[in-house]
Amino acid sequence: MRDKWSALPDDREVRRATAAAFLGVEPNTMAIWAVKGTGPAFTRTGATRGLCYYKMGDLRAFAKTRNKRSTKR
């Protein structure tokens, strides 16, 4: 992992833009993953249009599962 991220504890919650930067994707990609249910676990404030928060531990676990050794399916 990147050094600047290692200081953040697993239970630290970050907003979508920070989560996207950690994973090396665009925030819009995170939003698409959230809609499809294919991204990391998140919590949302408010009923429907609240802010999304991601725990660093969930982001680290998701990043590990995304590491692939081959493009073969």
Protein Blocks (a to p, Z undefined) as FASTA:
>chain_A
ZZklmmpcfklccdfklmmmmnopafklmmmmmmnopaccdddedjklmccdddfklmmm
mmmmmpcfbfbZZ
